[in-house]
Amino acid sequence: YIANLVGPEYVGLGFDFAYEDEEDYDYYGYDPRYIPRPPWIWPQGITGYADAKNISSALKSSGFNQEEIIGILGENFLKVFEKIWGK
């Protein structure tokens, strides 16, 4: 959706997975305005770090080309970091 809205060069995926339960949610003081209460639901085929390998093929089957996929998987973040911090 976001790639169609603004372009794939402005999309990046964060690979942070949270395994906390409701008790951890309260302990760490998550703010429900920004992070909903567990249980958290992940996209089909992505249940943790080991499944990250499935993302490339899913992006390809969704019509993204290799350059766009590389950007979405991290290169777009590097471009932002370089623009902010320089080389």
Secondary structure, 3 states (H helix, E strand, C coil): CHHHHHCHHHCCCCCCCCCCCHHHHHHHCCCCCCCCCCCCCCCCCCCCHHHHHHHHHHHHHCCCCHHHHHHHHHHHHHHHHHHHHCC
